[in-house]
C-alpha cells in the first residue's frame, strides 16, 4: 500500500472542488517532483 502525505494545498483543492461544481478549471503549478499529480488524484 502506498503512503500518501497530506499536502498543504489539499484543503484548498477540496474547497475549489466543492465550490466550482465542475464549471471552472484549476491550474496546479509547481516544481518538478513535488507531488502535484498525487495531490490531484
PyMOL commands that set and color helices and strands:
alter all, ss='L'
color gray80, all
select helices_A, chain A and resi 10-20+36-40
alter helices_A, ss='H'
color red, helices_A
deselect
rebuild
show_as cartoon
